[in-house]
Every structure is written in C-alpha cells, then in structure tokens.
Amino acid sequence: MTGDAAGTPPVRYRVFAPRGVDGGKEVSVFADAAGDLQARAAQADTPLSVFVESAGLEGVRLRTFTPQREKGESDSASVAALSWLQSQGQLADFAEVQAGESSTPAQLCGGEWLLAQGTPQVSPCSLELDDIAGRLGLPLATAHLASTGRPNLVAEVPDLAALMDYVPAAAPITASGEATGSSGLVLYTLAAPAEGPQRRADVSFRAFGPLRGFLEDAASSNMAANLVAVLGERGLWPQDSNVLRAAQCQPGRPALLTAQFSAPGEAVWVGGRAERLN
C-alpha cells in the first residue's frame, strides 16, 4: 500500500477482473479530495486514482486521475469508488455519479455496480463486409455501427481462435474507422473460453481505439454496451434473461463485464465486480 502525503492511504481495487484472475483494471480509491490530487495520484502506483469529493444518499461526486493527468470520467474508477462507499454503508443500491462534466445513474445488481451507458443506436455498415475484412486483415461474419455518442464498428469474427489470434495494428484499424465513419472497433464472437472464470460468458470481445488515443482497451464498458445493442438488434440476447456476461479478451488482461438491458432501442447498463486488494 502506497502512503498518501495528504492523509489516509488509498484503498486499492481490481475492477472487472474475473474471479481469481489478475486482469481488469486497478484503481486507487481516496476517501477525500484534499491537497494536490495529481501528486497523490502519481504516488498511488495504479493506472487510475479516484477521489471522493462528496457522497450521500443523493449521489456521489468524484474526480479521476491517471498518474499524468486528470481523466474526467471513468467507469472503472466509478465502480471502484461505488464499491468502497457501499462497503462503508454510505450508499443504498442506487446512486447518481457526478464525474467530470457528466452525471451517470448507477445501480447495484447482484452485488455488482452497473452504470447507465445511454441508448446505443445501431445501424448497418455501408461499407462492404469484404472491404472491411480486407482492411483489417481477418475474416468477418457481420458488421454494424453502434454509438452512444462516438461511433463504433462492431464486427463478428468466425470463432474464438480468430478473436484471440488477431494482432492489432493502428494503421489498418484507423483506416477501417475512417472508411466507416467510426472511431472505435469491437471484434466479437458468440463463444466463450473453454476453461477458466470466463467460460460462462455469453459473448467474447476485444476493443480497439487508436483514433481515441489507445490501441486496445482491457475493459471498456461503453464499447461493451454498443456490442450488447448490436446483439439485441440481431435477436441474440439470452432467452428469459435481461442480463448477459461479456468476456473481454485482451491477451494477458482478461475482464468480465455484466450488461443489463430491457428491449432493443432502450438503455443498456454495464459494470462488473470490484475486488478490494488491501
């Protein structure tokens, strides 16, 4: 545990990791927002640090930092903070999260915090499937565009092997994004890993975004929400359930997300488990 010059040391969480696996994202949760927050985040030795400015039954106000800069908002950081606050008895099972300039509803579902991702809009992709596949260098079965603000190309690959063997490169992903009018890429397959804590997932996926400043994201709740909306549009949600599990499969950094939905064209909620590390 890293000391904190401004007061109480942070509590560390691993968010969205499958049980018993070193994956997802690590977050330091600070109980206050006093002093030089950037310096405190730099000392925390985790990719994300979240500071609780205020918390009560009416909601929470958070500030999130990387070691280098203020991030504004992060679902991973929000889930970590909500999990800690709930463990301290400071929250009920619903909260309004103020982070950066956004306000996001959150709900506790089955012991996991889920955040509202908005209502993804799904549309066909105007570019021919073979053209997209050629640009990316892998076979594709279907492709859609989905967006809650920033468009994603959501494309199905033939099987889990194709998903896991894909080696991302910024240039072809960027080219496919520019050609389709999307800034993010989601590749998925309706299969789960044969073994391990992701084996009961309903869908497996990977998320890429060189046009957004990263090559691959290990745990993206918003891109997962867009994938869930595409599955709903295709009639592929689980029968007799309004919840599905999505295994995010960046090699070496597995994640497991939970999505809740009601009907195609309605809001999607995404979150997952948060494990305290200290």
C-alpha positions as CSV (number, residue, x, y, z in Angstrom):
1,M,0.0,0.0,0.0
2,T,1.5,3.4,-1.0
3,G,1.4,6.2,1.5
4,D,-0.5,9.3,0.8
5,A,1.0,12.7,1.8
6,A,-2.4,14.4,2.1
7,G,-3.9,11.9,4.6
8,T,-5.3,8.4,4.6
9,P,-3.7,5.9,2.3
10,P,-5.9,4.9,-0.7
11,V,-7.8,1.6,-0.9
12,R,-6.9,-0.4,-3.9
13,Y,-9.4,-2.3,-6.1
14,R,-9.2,-4.6,-9.1
15,V,-12.2,-3.8,-11.3
16,F,-13.9,-6.0,-13.9
17,A,-11.4,-8.9,-13.4
18,P,-12.7,-12.5,-13.5
19,R,-12.7,-14.0,-10.1
20,G,-9.2,-15.4,-9.2
21,V,-7.5,-13.8,-12.2
22,D,-5.1,-10.9,-12.4
23,G,-6.9,-8.9,-15.1
24,G,-9.3,-5.9,-15.5
25,K,-8.1,-2.6,-14.2
26,E,-6.5,-1.5,-10.9
27,V,-7.9,1.6,-9.2
28,S,-6.8,3.5,-6.0
29,V,-9.8,5.0,-4.1
30,F,-9.2,8.0,-1.9
31,A,-11.7,8.9,0.8
32,D,-11.2,12.7,0.3
33,A,-10.2,15.2,-2.4
34,A,-7.8,17.4,-0.5
35,G,-4.4,18.7,-1.5
36,D,-2.6,18.2,-4.7
37,L,-4.7,15.4,-6.3
38,Q,-2.3,14.9,-9.3
39,A,0.6,14.4,-6.9
40,R,-1.4,11.9,-4.9
41,A,-2.4,10.0,-8.0
42,A,1.2,9.9,-9.2
43,Q,2.2,8.3,-5.8
44,A,-0.6,5.8,-5.9
45,D,1.1,3.4,-8.3
46,T,-2.1,2.4,-10.1
47,P,-3.3,3.3,-13.6
48,L,-6.3,5.1,-12.2
49,S,-7.0,7.0,-9.0
50,V,-10.4,8.3,-7.9
51,F,-11.1,10.9,-5.2
52,V,-14.4,11.1,-3.4
53,E,-15.4,14.8,-3.2
54,S,-18.7,14.1,-1.6
55,A,-21.1,11.1,-1.0
56,G,-24.6,10.7,0.3
57,L,-27.9,9.1,-0.4
58,E,-28.4,11.7,-3.2
59,G,-25.3,10.6,-5.0
60,V,-21.5,10.9,-5.2
61,R,-19.1,13.4,-6.7
62,L,-15.8,12.0,-8.0
63,R,-12.6,13.2,-9.6
64,T,-10.5,10.7,-11.6
65,F,-6.8,10.9,-12.5
66,T,-4.1,8.9,-14.2
67,P,-0.6,9.3,-12.9
68,Q,-0.1,12.0,-15.5
69,R,-3.4,13.9,-15.8
70,E,-7.0,14.4,-14.8
71,K,-9.1,12.0,-16.7
72,G,-12.6,13.4,-16.1
73,E,-14.7,10.3,-16.0
74,S,-14.0,6.5,-15.9
75,D,-16.5,3.7,-15.4
76,S,-13.8,1.6,-13.8
77,A,-13.0,4.3,-11.3
78,S,-16.6,4.9,-10.6
79,V,-17.3,1.2,-10.0
80,A,-14.3,1.1,-7.6
81,A,-15.5,4.1,-5.7
82,L,-19.1,3.0,-5.5
83,S,-18.0,-0.4,-4.2
84,W,-15.9,1.1,-1.5
85,L,-18.6,3.6,-0.5
86,Q,-21.2,0.8,-0.4
87,S,-18.9,-1.2,1.9
88,Q,-18.8,1.7,4.2
89,G,-22.5,2.0,4.4
90,Q,-22.6,5.3,2.6
91,L,-24.8,4.3,-0.3
92,A,-28.1,2.5,-1.0
93,D,-28.5,0.4,-4.1
94,F,-28.8,3.4,-6.5
95,A,-26.7,6.5,-6.9
96,E,-26.1,9.4,-9.3
97,V,-22.4,9.7,-10.1
98,Q,-21.0,13.1,-10.9
99,A,-17.7,12.8,-12.6
100,G,-16.1,15.5,-14.8
101,E,-18.9,17.2,-16.6
102,S,-21.2,14.1,-16.7
103,S,-23.9,12.7,-14.4
104,T,-24.5,8.9,-14.7
105,P,-27.0,6.8,-12.9
106,A,-25.6,3.6,-11.2
107,Q,-27.4,0.7,-9.7
108,L,-26.3,-2.3,-7.6
109,C,-27.3,-5.5,-9.3
110,G,-26.4,-8.9,-7.9
111,G,-23.5,-7.4,-5.8
112,E,-22.1,-5.6,-8.8
113,W,-22.4,-1.9,-9.7
114,L,-23.7,-1.2,-13.2
115,L,-23.6,2.2,-14.8
116,A,-26.1,3.5,-17.4
117,Q,-24.4,3.7,-20.8
118,G,-27.2,5.5,-22.6
119,T,-29.2,4.1,-25.5
120,P,-26.9,2.8,-28.3
121,Q,-28.1,3.5,-31.8
122,V,-27.4,0.6,-34.2
123,S,-27.3,0.8,-38.0
124,P,-26.0,-1.3,-40.9
125,C,-22.5,-0.6,-42.0
126,S,-22.4,1.0,-45.5
127,L,-19.0,-0.4,-46.4
128,E,-19.0,-3.9,-48.0
129,L,-18.1,-6.7,-45.5
130,D,-15.2,-8.0,-47.7
131,D,-13.8,-4.4,-47.9
132,I,-13.8,-4.1,-44.1
133,A,-12.3,-7.6,-43.7
134,G,-9.6,-6.8,-46.2
135,R,-8.6,-3.6,-44.4
136,L,-8.4,-5.3,-41.0
137,G,-6.8,-8.5,-42.4
138,L,-9.2,-11.0,-40.8
139,P,-12.4,-12.8,-41.9
140,L,-15.7,-11.2,-40.7
141,A,-19.2,-12.6,-40.5
142,T,-21.2,-9.4,-39.9
143,A,-20.6,-5.7,-39.2
144,H,-22.7,-2.9,-37.7
145,L,-22.2,0.6,-36.5
146,A,-23.3,1.4,-32.9
147,S,-23.0,4.5,-30.9
148,T,-23.9,6.3,-27.7
149,G,-22.1,9.4,-29.0
150,R,-18.9,8.1,-30.6
151,P,-19.5,5.5,-33.3
152,N,-18.0,2.0,-33.1
153,L,-17.6,-0.5,-35.8
154,V,-18.9,-3.8,-34.2
155,A,-17.8,-6.8,-36.3
156,E,-18.3,-10.5,-35.7
157,V,-15.3,-12.9,-36.3
158,P,-15.8,-16.6,-37.1
159,D,-14.6,-18.1,-33.8
160,L,-12.7,-17.6,-30.6
161,A,-9.4,-18.5,-32.2
162,A,-9.8,-15.7,-34.8
163,L,-10.5,-13.3,-32.0
164,M,-7.6,-14.3,-29.8
165,D,-5.1,-14.6,-32.7
166,Y,-5.8,-11.1,-34.0
167,V,-2.7,-8.9,-33.7
168,P,-3.9,-5.2,-33.7
169,A,-2.1,-2.5,-35.6
170,A,-3.0,1.1,-35.5
171,A,-2.8,1.8,-39.3
172,P,-5.4,-0.8,-40.5
173,I,-7.8,-0.1,-37.6
174,T,-7.6,3.6,-38.3
175,A,-8.1,3.1,-42.0
176,S,-11.2,0.9,-41.4
177,G,-12.5,3.5,-38.9
178,E,-12.1,6.4,-41.4
179,A,-13.7,4.4,-44.1
180,T,-16.8,3.5,-42.0
181,G,-17.1,6.8,-40.0
182,S,-16.2,5.1,-36.7
183,S,-13.6,5.8,-34.1
184,G,-13.7,2.5,-32.2
185,L,-13.5,-1.1,-33.2
186,V,-15.2,-4.0,-31.4
187,L,-14.5,-7.6,-32.6
188,Y,-16.6,-10.3,-31.1
189,T,-17.7,-13.9,-31.3
190,L,-20.6,-15.8,-29.8
191,A,-18.3,-18.2,-27.9
192,A,-16.6,-18.2,-24.6
193,P,-13.2,-19.6,-23.4
194,A,-13.5,-23.3,-22.8
195,E,-11.9,-23.0,-19.3
196,G,-11.5,-20.5,-16.5
197,P,-13.8,-17.9,-15.0
198,Q,-14.8,-16.5,-18.4
199,R,-16.2,-19.9,-19.6
200,R,-19.8,-19.0,-18.8
201,A,-19.8,-15.7,-20.8
202,D,-22.4,-15.2,-23.5
203,V,-20.1,-13.4,-25.8
204,S,-16.3,-12.7,-26.1
205,F,-14.9,-9.5,-27.5
206,R,-11.9,-7.2,-27.9
207,A,-12.0,-3.4,-28.1
208,F,-9.6,-1.1,-30.1
209,G,-9.4,2.7,-30.4
210,P,-6.3,4.2,-32.0
211,L,-8.4,7.1,-33.1
212,R,-9.2,7.7,-29.5
213,G,-5.6,7.5,-28.3
214,F,-5.3,3.8,-27.3
215,L,-4.6,0.7,-29.3
216,E,-6.6,-1.8,-27.2
217,D,-8.7,-1.3,-24.0
218,A,-8.7,-4.1,-21.5
219,A,-12.1,-3.3,-20.0
220,S,-14.4,-0.9,-21.9
221,S,-18.0,-0.8,-20.5
222,N,-19.1,1.7,-23.2
223,M,-17.9,-0.4,-26.1
224,A,-19.4,-3.4,-24.4
225,A,-22.8,-1.6,-24.3
226,N,-22.5,-1.0,-28.1
227,L,-21.9,-4.7,-28.6
228,V,-24.9,-5.6,-26.4
229,A,-27.1,-3.3,-28.5
230,V,-25.9,-5.0,-31.7
231,L,-26.7,-8.4,-30.2
232,G,-30.2,-7.1,-29.4
233,E,-30.6,-5.8,-32.9
234,R,-29.7,-9.3,-34.2
235,G,-32.0,-11.1,-31.8
236,L,-29.1,-12.7,-30.0
237,W,-29.8,-11.8,-26.3
238,P,-30.1,-14.7,-23.9
239,Q,-33.6,-16.0,-23.7
240,D,-35.6,-15.5,-20.5
241,S,-33.0,-13.1,-19.1
242,N,-32.2,-9.4,-19.2
243,V,-28.6,-9.9,-18.2
244,L,-25.6,-11.2,-20.1
245,R,-21.9,-11.7,-19.4
246,A,-19.3,-10.4,-21.8
247,A,-15.7,-11.7,-21.7
248,Q,-13.2,-9.1,-22.8
249,C,-10.2,-10.9,-24.0
250,Q,-7.1,-8.7,-24.4
251,P,-4.3,-11.2,-24.2
252,G,-2.9,-11.3,-20.7
253,R,-5.5,-8.9,-19.3
254,P,-8.9,-10.7,-19.2
255,A,-12.0,-8.9,-18.0
256,L,-15.6,-10.0,-17.4
257,L,-18.4,-7.4,-17.7
258,T,-22.1,-7.6,-16.8
259,A,-24.7,-6.0,-19.0
260,Q,-28.4,-5.4,-18.2
261,F,-30.9,-4.5,-20.9
262,S,-34.7,-4.4,-21.4
263,A,-35.5,-4.1,-25.1
264,P,-33.7,-3.1,-28.4
265,G,-33.5,0.6,-28.6
266,E,-33.6,1.0,-24.8
267,A,-30.8,1.9,-22.3
268,V,-28.0,-0.5,-21.6
269,W,-26.3,-0.8,-18.2
270,V,-22.8,-2.2,-17.9
271,G,-20.5,-2.9,-14.9
272,G,-18.9,-5.8,-13.0
273,R,-17.3,-7.0,-9.9
274,A,-14.7,-5.0,-7.9
275,E,-12.3,-6.8,-5.6
276,R,-10.6,-5.0,-2.8
277,L,-6.8,-5.7,-2.7
278,N,-5.7,-4.2,0.6
